[in-house]
Amino acid sequence: MTEVGLDAEESFVERTVSAYDNPGIPYEVASTIPDKRRSKWREIIIGFSPSWFTACMGTGIVAVLFYFIPFEARWLYYLSIILFILDAILFCIISFITILRYALEPTLWRATLTDPAIAPFLGTIPIAFVILIELWVFICVPLWGEWASTLAWVCWIVDAIFAVIITTSLSFQLMSKSHLDSLKMVTAVQLLPIASTVIASGVGAEVAGVLPSHGRAQATLVASFVLWGMAMPLSGIILIIYYQRLAVHKLPSREVIVSCFLPLSPLGFGSYSIMYMGKVARSLLADSEPAIAIAGEVAFMFCMLIGLIIWSFGLTWFAFALASIYHSWPFPFNMGWWGFTFPLGVFAASTIELGLGMSSLFFRVLGTVFSAIVIVLWIVVSLGTLRGLWKRSLLVAPVIPVIPREEPIPSDGFSSDFW
């Protein structure tokens, strides 16, 4: 293991590879746990980390795509319901294990909050939850009516507050702490906390579209625009910094190369969000006075134009990601492979929404092709994850710095279980 003061990325790669080569509890974490307390189940629980919520995100977005595919087939609807239920079960199990993990070893929570490679994965929690809300809106609200839409609205408010806290607090931590003091240490994972607010904005528009109260719907839509405005410019700033990091220090290591797909998360859903908000704005203003109704049409067209521009920018990063994968192939399977599913999935959803909003067969077909690719990738990654669980090779906590029980947390420890 490298000593403090050596190159950060080399240290990170060595520690990540060490974690994957040695199943069980990493020696840094194990050193804080007495031998007599290390049981098999305890090792499994300690081996979980916030990055496991990426499995919920990937499963959830596949369920959304089954619902979204613009070529009607009843079996696609039933598959979306099955995956919705599976995603909800996964979310509950992983949430329970995560809570139990930090209860058993509180020092892991302190380390998570102060480690810039792990802390951003806290953003996966509100993302995984809000995808469940989205599926609830699409599947349950049409079946169960007003009470289901009200429940979705309440859950969305909770998620939006959590997402804003994650976005602002973790972004400020990068500015106020000394853990990330080199451009080389900047990674695409820094986009995760920001993406949580971007995605909350889009789901907020979906919730607004099913609320029976016109006043609540308008307030929710305005709040969604605010969330989008908070997060999208910030994600653009991070992308500029990340591009500079890639230009100066080149591609990340093979173990974390899938993180190159992460820019598609805020860009893909950012495009989808603004287009859907325009659609809902037009719907809410349609029954107003003629002048206001026209304003709704103008807002819809303007939002579609912005969505198309953001989608086009995402297409550039998609090309970068494909080139990075080709350049770095082959690379080992790890939890980072879930990064193939959600970012590309939200980009596919944005493509389909472009096709629907512009009445374009090309975008609808392209979105369907992207969706099929995501579904295949989800199957591959799911099978790989099940195999890793069976062998316990994936039940390895991110390498966390030693945290003495009565000493402050060191400020030079880095770790990752990159998505």
SELOMI-238329 format. One record per atom (N, C-alpha, C): x, y, z negated. Coordinates in pm, whole numbers, padded with zeros to 5 digits, always signed. Each point is the difference from the previous one (the first is absolute). Layout:
% residues N
XYZ...
***
This chain:
% residues 419
+00084-00119+00000-00084+00119+00000+00088+00123+00000-00036+00095+00083+00084+00117+00012-00010+00088-00122+00105+00077-00025+00003+00091-00114-00059+00134+00040-00040+00078-00102-00055+00133+00022+00105+00085+00069-00043+00075+00098+00090+00089+00070+00035-00049+00139-00024-00131+00031+00022-00049+00135-00114+00043+00089+00014-00024+00127-00100+00043+00095-00137-00054-00037-00103+00087-00001-00132-00038-00050-00065-00106+00086+00010+00014+00132-00068-00097+00085+00067-00136-00008+00133-00006-00004+00069-00128-00012-00037-00067-00131-00007+00078-00107-00040-00053-00130-00141-00055+00007-00088+00076+00065-00140-00042+00010-00013-00132+00076+00072-00011+00113-00009-00122+00081+00052-00119-00077+00114+00015-00067+00056-00112-00076-00096-00046-00108-00065+00096-00065-00090-00035-00110-00126-00064+00053-00050+00049+00115-00119-00059+00059+00027-00142+00046+00113-00021+00071+00036-00134+00046+00018-00093-00119+00062+00049-00106+00019-00081-00120-00133-00045-00056-00099+00089+00003-00131-00035-00052-00066-00110+00082+00013+00010+00134-00064-00100+00084+00074-00133-00002+00130+00004-00025+00077-00124-00003-00012-00074-00132-00053+00066-00104-00006-00061-00132-00141+00011-00056-00088-00094+00033-00136+00005-00049-00004+00003-00152-00110+00055-00050-00014+00013-00145+00016+00143-00042+00031+00023-00123+00017+00135-00051+00138+00052+00034+00012+00117+00062+00133+00057+00023+00074+00015-00130+00134-00010+00007+00076-00003-00124-00014+00131-00077-00027+00115+00072-00016+00126-00072-00123-00004-00090-00112-00055+00059-00122-00009-00079+00014-00105-00108+00058-00114+00039+00015-00110-00095+00083+00040-00120+00093+00091+00020+00088+00038-00111-00074+00072-00110-00120+00049+00030-00077+00070-00103-00099-00092-00071-00004-00129+00043-00096-00094-00057+00074-00112-00071-00026-00024-00124+00065-00109-00071-00026-00134+00068+00100-00091-00007-00011-00129+00069-00125-00077-00042-00034+00005-00126-00112-00080-00048-00133+00049+00055-00004+00124+00053-00125+00055+00051-00016-00022+00149+00102-00060+00064-00006-00016+00144-00068-00132+00035-00130+00002+00016-00074-00117+00042-00024+00008+00151-00044-00111+00054-00026-00004+00144-00105+00102+00040-00110+00006-00075-00106+00093+00034+00043+00144-00021+00083+00020-00101+00048+00136-00023+00087+00047+00116+00083-00090+00052+00084+00035+00114-00085+00035+00121-00108-00077+00020-00088+00028+00113-00065+00136-00014-00048+00031-00120-00066+00129-00023+00098+00115+00015+00119-00015-00059+00102+00104+00011+00042+00017+00146-00009-00109+00078+00040+00007+00140-00092+00081+00088-00121+00032-00048-00090+00085+00078+00044+00145-00010-00034+00078+00102+00032+00142+00000-00110+00074+00075-00004+00133-00005-00104+00074+00073-00003-00028+00149+00112-00046+00056+00003-00027+00144-00097-00111+00040-00046-00081-00095-00096-00105+00033-00134+00056+00045-00028+00126-00034-00124+00061+00048+00001+00019+00151+00119-00009+00062+00004+00008+00146-00072-00118+00064-00006-00113-00071-00076-00115+00051-00149+00033+00003-00048+00072-00101-00139+00045-00001-00026+00097+00115+00095+00092+00020-00015+00098+00107-00006-00068+00136+00091-00096+00022+00002-00070+00128-00126-00081+00024-00046-00070-00103-00123-00078+00012-00120+00090+00022-00004+00111-00074-00112+00093+00013-00009+00062+00138+00115+00040+00056-00005+00065+00131-00040-00098+00109+00035-00128-00016-00044-00100+00097-00152-00016-00007-00056+00002-00121-00145-00005-00014-00065+00121+00067+00060+00117-00018-00052+00122+00064+00004-00014+00152+00109-00055+00052+00013-00014+00146-00102-00099+00056-00027-00108-00073-00104-00092+00045-00135+00072+00011-00024+00094-00091-00124+00078+00004+00005+00105+00111+00119+00056+00025+00016+00112+00092+00003-00040+00148+00048-00120+00030+00019-00037+00141-00126+00034+00079+00013+00085+00103-00118+00060+00064-00076-00091+00096+00034-00127+00004-00071-00093+00087-00079-00095-00090-00131+00019-00003-00085-00063-00101+00003-00152+00008+00016-00059-00118-00005-00145-00016-00033-00027-00147-00104-00076-00024-00046-00022-00137+00106-00068-00086+00080-00087+00060+00100-00074-00077+00110+00092-00052+00026+00110+00070+00097+00097-00050-00051+00065-00129-00129+00026-00004-00060+00058-00121+00012-00096-00118-00026-00126+00024+00010-00098-00108+00145-00017-00047+00094+00006+00093+00140-00007-00040+00040+00119-00085-00053+00118+00033+00031+00118-00081-00054-00015-00142-00117-00063-00014-00057-00023-00134+00089-00097-00079+00042-00108+00066+00085-00099-00068+00130+00064-00048+00063+00078+00086+00126+00064-00038-00022+00110-00103-00115+00065+00004-00034+00098-00103-00004-00067-00138-00066-00114-00007-00007-00074-00127+00139-00046-00043+00078-00052+00095+00136-00044-00031+00085+00116-00050-00014+00115+00065+00077+00117-00040-00038+00046-00141-00129-00003-00030-00045+00040-00134+00056-00094-00107+00001-00130+00030+00056-00097-00095+00149+00023-00019+00072+00021+00110+00143+00027-00008+00028+00124-00083-00078+00105+00023+00021+00125-00073-00019-00021-00150-00104-00073-00037-00026-00024-00143+00113-00083-00062+00044-00104+00069+00106-00086-00053+00130+00077-00016+00040+00072+00105+00126+00073-00005-00005+00112-00102-00116+00066-00012-00014+00105-00101+00016-00057-00141-00064-00115-00024+00010-00063-00132+00144-00039-00031+00068-00063+00097+00138-00042-00023+00091+00120-00019-00025+00108+00074+00082+00120-00014-00014+00061-00139-00124+00009-00048-00022+00051-00135+00067-00089-00104-00014-00131+00018+00061-00095-00093+00152+00010+00005+00055+00021+00117+00145+00011+00016+00056+00116-00082-00063+00116+00012+00050+00115-00074-00031-00010-00149-00104-00075-00035-00029-00022-00141+00105-00092-00063+00043-00101+00075+00101-00093-00052+00138+00064-00008+00031+00086+00095+00133+00062+00005-00015+00150+00028-00030+00080-00102-00024+00144+00019+00116+00074+00064+00122-00050-00016+00115+00069+00059-00008+00002+00153-00070-00097+00058-00016+00000+00145-00081+00120+00048-00096+00043-00081-00080+00117+00037+00085+00126+00001+00085+00014-00100+00089+00116-00004+00095-00001+00118+00051-00117+00032+00092-00012+00114-00070+00030+00132-00124-00047+00014-00076+00025+00122-00020+00149+00024-00036+00071-00104-00029+00143+00014+00124+00081+00035+00117-00047-00039+00122+00079+00022+00084-00049+00116-00042-00105+00066+00077-00055+00111-00062+00044+00132+00070+00080+00081-00058+00052+00124-00025-00106+00106+00055-00119-00016-00025-00107+00095-00123-00082-00037-00041+00004-00126-00115-00078-00045-00122+00088-00025+00021+00118-00058-00111+00087-00036-00096+00028+00116+00048+00022+00124-00094+00025+00109-00101-00111+00022+00033-00123-00041-00094-00110+00018-00123+00013-00089+00005+00090-00097-00121+00028-00076-00108+00057+00091+00041+00060+00110-00097+00051+00097-00079-00108+00069+00050-00124-00003-00074-00109+00063-00126-00037-00079-00004+00035-00128-00117-00035-00082-00124+00076+00044+00002+00136+00007-00120+00068+00050-00032-00031+00145+00103-00030+00081-00028-00037+00139-00078-00131+00006+00047-00100-00074-00069-00130-00001-00143+00014-00050-00019+00085-00102-00134+00019-00056-00092+00072+00098+00051+00104+00066-00086+00078+00088-00038-00078+00126+00084-00095+00041-00037-00087+00112-00119-00088-00039-00004-00044-00125-00116-00074-00049-00125+00088+00003+00016+00127-00037-00114+00093+00006-00048+00016+00143+00094+00010+00093-00036+00013+00142-00080-00121+00047+00045-00118-00036-00073-00121+00038-00137-00005-00066-00008+00047-00123-00129+00008-00070-00096+00090+00077+00051+00113+00048-00083+00095+00075-00052-00064+00128+00086-00072+00071-00039-00057+00128-00090-00122-00014+00026-00083-00101-00070-00129-00011-00116+00004-00099+00023+00056-00118-00099-00010-00107-00105+00111+00003+00042+00122+00032-00096+00112-00002-00116-00022+00097+00023-00047+00124-00115-00025+00087-00095-00106-00053+00051-00092-00082-00083-00108-00053-00074+00039-00126+00065+00079-00087-00052+00024-00134-00046+00143-00025+00024+00089+00093-00062+00131-00008+00065+00101-00092-00086+00082-00062+00045+00121-00069+00092-00027-00117-00031-00100-00083+00084-00023-00117+00142-00042+00041+00010-00072+00112+00131-00042+00048+00081+00120+00050-00066+00095+00066+00070+00120+00046+00044+00087-00117-00083+00007-00103+00037+00078-00119+00120-00063-00071+00001-00133-00010+00113-00069-00061+00128+00026+00080-00011-00006+00132+00116+00028+00085+00051+00142-00022-00092+00093-00016+00036+00141-00021+00076+00017-00132-00050-00062-00107+00065+00010-00131+00139-00064+00005+00009-00117+00060+00131-00068+00010+00097+00082+00083-00051+00063+00106+00087+00083+00083+00054+00120-00077-00083+00061-00082+00046+00114-00081+00115-00043-00091-00016-00117-00065+00106-00051-00087+00127-00025+00080-00014-00063+00115+00117-00030+00082+00067+00127+00051-00080+00099+00041+00057+00125+00052+00081+00072-00108-00051+00002-00122+00073+00064-00110+00131-00073-00025-00006-00133-00003+00121-00080-00021+00100+00024+00113-00049+00005+00124+00089+00020+00115+00069+00135-00006-00074+00104-00037+00059+00134-00010+00106+00003-00109-00028-00065-00112+00098-00005-00109+00127-00071+00047-00017-00113+00068+00115-00075+00051+00079+00085+00100-00070+00064+00092+00067+00080+00104+00079+00115-00060-00063+00076-00087+00067+00119-00054+00108-00035-00101-00028-00095-00089+00097-00031-00106+00125-00067+00055-00017-00099+00088+00117-00068+00054+00078+00088+00097-00070+00086+00073+00071+00093+00088+00079+00101-00082-00059+00047-00110+00072+00095-00085+00119-00067-00068-00015-00128-00032+00110-00072-00065+00124-00001+00088-00020-00009+00131+00114+00003+00091+00073+00134-00006-00076+00106-00030+00061+00133-00007+00064+00027-00136-00053-00060-00104+00040+00037-00136+00100-00096-00063+00011-00123+00053+00090-00099-00058+00126-00013+00084+00101-00059-00061+00129-00015+00067+00018-00138+00062-00108-00080+00003+00015-00136+00049+00023-00006+00151-00048+00100+00073+00011+00000+00145+00074+00126+00041+00132-00009+00008+00081+00120+00022+00084-00009+00127-00039-00086+00092+00073-00014+00125-00098-00029+00113+00023+00059+00116-00087-00023+00115-00004-00148+00037+00110-00070-00023+00007-00142+00035-00098-00084-00081-00040+00051-00116-00091-00075-00087-00146+00020+00038-00030+00093+00090-00138+00023+00043-00045-00116+00089-00117-00052-00028-00056-00111+00078-00145+00030+00034-00055-00078+00093-00139+00018+00040-00097-00035-00111+00047-00071-00102-00088-00036-00111-00049+00124-00075+00069+00112+00015-00044+00124-00064-00133+00049+00056-00043-00057+00112-00128+00038+00060-00119-00066-00069+00024-00108-00074-00111-00074-00060-00087+00084-00093+00058+00075-00095-00086+00082-00087-00082+00103+00077+00058+00054+00107-00071+00100+00079-00111-00067+00082+00029-00118+00052-00100-00072+00080-00125-00031-00081+00014-00018-00131-00118-00031-00083-00103+00112+00007+00045+00125+00003-00093+00113+00009-00055+00015+00141+00082-00025+00101-00048+00005+00138-00113-00099+00021+00019-00121-00049-00100-00105+00018-00125+00029-00082+00018+00058-00118-00117+00039-00080-00084+00103+00074+00063+00088+00077-00076+00101+00074-00089-00064+00106+00054-00099+00072-00079-00065+00103-00116-00080-00057+00025-00073-00108-00107-00078-00062-00104+00094-00062+00045+00117-00048-00094+00099-00051-00099+00044+00107+00049+00017+00122-00090+00035+00110-00099-00112+00028+00046-00125-00009-00090-00114+00020-00106-00005-00110+00040+00028-00123-00096+00003-00111-00100+00112+00021+00048+00117+00043-00090+00114+00024-00105-00033+00105+00037-00083+00096-00093-00035+00106-00114-00089-00042+00009-00063-00118-00107-00091-00045-00072+00051-00125+00040+00116-00052-00065+00052-00120-00139+00053+00034-00101-00034-00081-00137+00049+00028-00017+00148-00030+00080+00054-00092-00009+00141-00036+00083+00084+00096-00065+00094+00068+00069+00085+00095+00105+00086-00069-00032+00049-00120+00094+00083-00074+00124-00077-00041-00019-00122-00051+00115-00083-00037+00085-00034+00122-00067-00026+00110+00073-00034+00121+00087+00116+00046-00053+00121-00003+00078+00117+00040+00118+00022-00094-00024-00012-00130+00108+00019-00098+00109-00105+00018-00042-00123+00025+00097-00108+00020+00082+00022+00127-00067+00049+00105+00072+00027+00124+00102+00113-00017-00040+00104-00070+00093+00111-00027+00120-00051-00080-00027-00082-00102+00108-00057-00081+00093-00086+00086-00057-00070+00097+00081-00084+00089+00092+00086+00086-00051+00112+00049+00085+00092+00076+00114+00053-00088-00031+00028-00126+00103+00050-00092+00107-00106-00021-00041-00124-00023+00096-00109-00018+00088-00016+00123-00063+00005+00117+00076-00012+00124+00102+00114+00014-00044+00121-00033+00090+00115+00008+00113-00005-00100-00023-00063-00115+00107-00015-00099+00108-00097+00047-00043-00108+00062+00092-00111+00025+00065+00000+00138-00074+00036+00104+00055-00013+00135+00121+00091+00025-00005+00128-00037+00121+00082+00018+00118-00052-00081-00028-00051-00121+00107-00054-00083+00062-00124+00064-00083-00083+00059+00055-00118+00069+00085+00041+00119-00039+00109+00067+00082+00051+00110+00137+00045-00047+00005+00063-00117+00128+00043-00057+00088-00121-00030-00059-00103-00062+00077-00121-00031+00049-00067+00128-00081+00000+00103+00041-00061+00127+00119+00074+00061+00002+00131-00013+00114+00077+00050+00127-00039-00075-00011-00007-00133+00117-00039-00081+00043-00143+00034-00098-00088+00016+00031-00140+00030+00066-00013+00137-00046+00077+00097+00062-00004+00133+00146+00047-00008+00022+00104-00079+00138+00048-00017+00086-00108-00065-00057-00070-00099+00074-00108-00065+00036-00110+00101-00094-00036+00088+00028-00101+00101+00104+00048+00101-00010+00126+00038+00094+00054+00098+00142+00005-00055+00013+00032-00128+00132+00016-00061+00056-00133-00049-00085-00079-00068+00048-00122-00065-00048-00129+00068-00073+00013+00110-00044-00113+00082-00106-00086-00069-00031-00112+00063-00111-00084-00045+00028-00062-00137-00109-00029-00075+00019-00071-00127+00044-00144+00024+00033-00070-00106+00050-00137+00011-00110-00094+00050+00041-00119+00045-00095-00097+00052-00104-00041-00103+00040-00005-00126-00092-00044-00105-00120+00092-00013+00014+00127+00037-00108+00098-00019-00037+00068+00131+00034-00061+00113-00021+00066+00129-00148+00021+00030-00088-00084-00057-00144+00014+00027-00053+00133-00053+00073+00062-00092-00044+00130-00051-00007+00106+00109+00059-00028+00117-00008+00094+00112-00143+00014+00053-00088-00093-00036-00140+00011+00040-00080+00093-00092+00054+00033-00115-00075+00079-00098-00050+00134+00051+00072+00073+00086-00055+00127+00049-00136-00013+00067-00034-00119+00049-00130-00019+00063-00115+00009-00100+00028-00020-00129-00108+00004-00099-00063+00138-00011+00077+00107-00034-00063+00132-00006-00040+00053+00137+00076-00033+00104-00034+00052+00133-00123-00071+00057-00004-00133-00013-00114-00074+00051-00130+00036-00070+00003-00003-00134-00123+00031-00073-00025+00150-00003+00106+00081+00010-00020+00144+00008-00077+00037+00125+00033-00065+00111-00073+00020+00125-00144-00048-00013-00017-00119-00055-00135-00054-00019-00083+00089-00092+00061+00046-00107-00072+00081-00099-00056+00127+00060+00084+00075+00071-00045+00128+00052-00109-00020+00106+00011-00106+00078-00104-00027+00100-00132-00039-00067+00008-00082-00103-00122-00043-00068-00063+00116-00076+00083+00088-00057-00054+00117-00067-00073+00090+00099+00054+00013+00121-00069+00077+00103-00133-00063+00038-00003-00133+00007-00124-00070+00032-00106+00023-00107+00040-00010-00127-00095+00019-00109-00045+00146-00007+00092+00094+00025-00037+00142+00000-00106+00027+00106+00017-00057+00118-00101+00018+00105-00134-00059-00041+00004-00115-00066-00124-00065-00043-00071+00082-00107+00076+00054-00097-00062+00076-00109-00057+00133+00048+00060+00056+00105-00045+00131+00049-00100-00011+00115-00029-00122+00043-00085-00018+00117-00141+00053-00021-00053-00010-00122-00137+00043-00028-00009+00144-00048+00111+00072+00006+00000+00140-00045-00046+00091+00114+00011+00130-00023-00035+00097+00104+00087-00023+00123-00049+00038+00117+00075-00026+00124+00144+00048-00003+00024+00119-00055+00137+00054-00004+00090-00088-00086-00053-00047-00114+00079-00084-00089+00020-00139+00062-00103-00050+00068+00012-00129+00067+00109+00003+00107+00008+00113+00071+00106+00015+00100+00137+00001-00067+00007+00064-00118+00126+00001-00075+00043-00142-00036-00098-00087-00029+00032-00139-00028+00059-00071+00121-00054+00029+00119+00054-00058+00122+00143+00049+00026+00022+00130-00024+00134+00056+00018+00098-00064-00097-00044-00017-00126+00086-00063-00101+00035-00143+00040-00098-00071+00056+00025-00137+00043+00106-00005+00110-00015+00086+00101+00096+00002+00110+00139+00041-00047+00005+00097-00091+00128+00046-00052+00069-00111-00079-00078-00071-00082+00057-00110-00079+00046-00115+00090-00074-00025+00108+00043-00104+00094+00133+00037+00065+00016+00128+00034+00125+00044+00061+00118-00016-00097-00021+00040-00126+00106-00016-00100+00031-00148-00021-00104-00082-00006+00020-00143-00016+00080-00061+00114-00027+00044+00122+00074-00050+00116+00147+00039-00007+00027+00123-00043+00139+00047-00011+00075-00081-00106-00064-00021-00116+00066-00077-00106+00021-00144+00044-00100-00057+00069+00015-00137+00051+00118-00009+00095+00015+00101+00085+00112+00001+00095+00134+00006-00073+00006+00078-00108+00121+00006-00080+00027-00136-00064-00106-00066-00045+00015-00134-00055+00050-00099+00104-00040+00020+00126+00047-00088+00107+00151+00007+00014+00056+00119-00020+00145+00016+00004+00067-00082-00110-00052+00011-00122+00058-00076-00112-00023-00149+00017-00108-00038+00066-00024-00141+00030+00109-00053+00093+00036+00081+00099+00108-00040+00091+00133-00011-00075+00026+00096-00091+00121-00008-00082+00002-00129-00082-00115-00035-00058-00008-00119-00085+00026-00127+00081-00060-00008+00118+00022-00118+00085+00146-00012+00040+00061+00112+00035+00142-00002+00036+00087-00041-00118-00037+00045-00120+00076-00036-00120-00010-00149-00028-00120-00056+00015-00018-00144-00021+00081-00079+00102-00005+00041+00124+00076-00069+00105+00150+00007-00028+00046+00116-00045+00142+00021-00026+00049-00084-00117-00087-00022-00100+00042-00065-00124-00036-00148-00008-00074-00051+00098-00041-00140-00006+00121-00093+00013+00002-00112-00078-00098-00046-00097+00025+00058-00138-00103-00006-00085+00014+00046-00137-00084-00090-00090+00036-00015-00127-00064-00098-00088-00142+00038-00037-00080-00103-00025-00137+00025-00045+00001+00044-00146-00077+00103-00029-00021+00046-00137-00132+00076-00005-00032+00056-00114-00126+00073-00013-00006+00120+00093+00115+00045+00046+00002+00112+00094-00073-00028+00130-00019-00128+00032-00069-00035+00124-00146+00045+00001-00057+00026-00119-00137+00054-00002-00006+00138+00064+00117+00062+00018+00005+00128+00069-00035-00010+00147-00008-00121+00053-00047-00017+00137-00151+00019+00011-00073-00020-00107-00146-00009+00009-00070+00134-00020+00016+00061-00117-00080+00120-00028+00033+00118+00090+00127+00039+00017+00028+00116+00087-00052-00019+00142+00026-00117+00059-00049-00025+00135-00152-00014+00001-00057-00049-00112-00144-00013-00009-00072+00134+00002+00051+00097-00077-00064+00132-00001+00022+00070+00134+00112-00029+00065+00023+00058+00133-00099-00059+00100-00030-00128-00013-00101-00063+00085-00138+00060-00025-00034+00024-00127-00129+00062-00033-00010+00139+00060+00109+00075-00006+00002+00134+00059-00020-00008+00152+00061-00099+00062-00014-00017+00145-00145-00031+00038-00064-00087-00078-00140-00033+00026-00089+00122-00020+00027+00079-00104-00080+00120-00025+00017+00101+00113+00120+00008+00056+00020+00086+00118-00088-00048+00116-00004-00130+00020-00081-00054+00107-00148+00027-00019-00047-00010-00125-00141+00027-00028-00032+00148+00014+00086+00085-00055-00026+00144+00003+00009+00059+00138+00089-00054+00083+00021+00053+00135-00073-00083+00106-00075-00102-00044-00069-00091+00092+00098-00055+00104+00115-00044-00051+00108-00046+00088+00016-00151-00012-00022-00071+00109+00018-00144+00001+00146-00036-00021+00091+00081+00053+00143-00027-00014+00040-00007-00147-00039+00099-00080+00038+00002-00140-00070-00111-00078-00124-00034+00038-00069-00108-00069+00070-00134+00026+00041-00022+00123+00071-00124+00033+00137-00002-00068+00071+00114+00006+00132+00007-00063-00011-00023-00150-00101+00059-00063-00020-00021-00143-00031-00145-00032-00075-00066+00087-00031-00142-00020+00126-00085+00013+00086+00034+00096+00127-00072+00016+00087+00017-00124+00011+00125-00048+00075+00025-00123-00058-00081-00116-00133-00004-00007-00067-00073-00109+00033-00149+00006-00001-00056+00121+00033-00142+00015+00143-00028-00044+00092+00092+00032+00139-00016-00043+00010+00003-00152-00073+00093-00061+00002+00011-00146-00055-00128-00065-00106-00054+00057-00060-00122-00055+00100-00116+00007+00069-00014+00113+00101-00105+00013+00113+00021-00100+00046+00124-00013+00106+00030-00096-00045-00030-00143-00127+00030-00030-00053-00028-00134+00003-00150-00029-00036-00080+00098+00003-00146-00018+00143-00047-00025+00094+00049+00080+00140-00039-00015+00054+00040-00137-00025+00124-00039+00052+00050-00128-00069-00071-00117-00129-00027+00012-00071-00071-00107+00057-00139-00021+00025-00072+00110+00058-00134-00012+00140+00007-00060+00077+00099+00041+00133+00016-00058-00004+00033-00147-00100+00080-00039-00015+00035-00141-00041-00121-00083-00094-00080+00052-00040-00121-00072+00118-00096-00015+00080-00010+00104+00119-00086-00007+00098+00054-00105+00018+00132-00003+00089+00059-00098-00051-00016-00142-00134+00007-00017-00058-00022-00132+00022-00144-00045-00018-00094+00093+00017-00141-00034+00143-00028-00045+00095+00063+00068+00141-00019-00035+00047+00097-00108-00087+00093-00038+00030+00103-00100+00114+00092+00044+00028+00004+00128+00106+00089+00049-00044+00144+00007-00133+00025+00000-00050+00137+00004-00036+00052-00138+00002-00087-00099-00034+00044-00136+00124+00053-00068+00055+00104+00059+00121+00062-00052-00029+00147-00017+00010+00048-00122-00023+00142-00023+00107+00081+00069-00034+00121+00049+00103+00086+00054+00111+00019-00102+00123+00006+00047+00114+00008-00091-00005+00132-00074-00025-00004-00128-00020+00118-00082+00119+00018-00092+00045+00122-00019+00115+00022-00085-00025-00046-00142+00108-00041-00067-00010-00041-00139-00052+00117-00082-00098-00027-00083-00058+00104-00084+00013-00041-00145+00102+00044-00068+00013-00033-00142-00124+00046-00075-00036-00076-00101-00123+00029-00074+00002+00136-00068+00116+00042-00042+00005+00124-00075+00091+00103+00066+00023-00014+00130+00085+00093+00072-00077+00059+00117+00037+00119+00048-00070+00061+00112+00020-00079+00128-00091+00020+00094+00007-00068+00128+00114+00058+00081+00088-00083+00056+00108+00053+00083-00056+00065+00125+00064+00105+00045-00051+00077+00113+00061-00042+00132+00084-00107-00001+00069-00037+00122-00045-00135+00055-00106-00059-00056-00041-00131+00046-00095+00008+00117+00025-00084+00100-00088-00006+00116-00040-00144+00023-00117-00014+00052-00050-00133+00028-00103+00010+00109-00043-00116+00046-00108+00005+00097-00056-00138+00027-00124-00002+00033-00066-00115+00058-00073+00058+00120+00076+00053+00093-00054+00086+00105-00114-00066+00073-00096+00084+00031-00107-00042+00090+00049+00026+00140
***
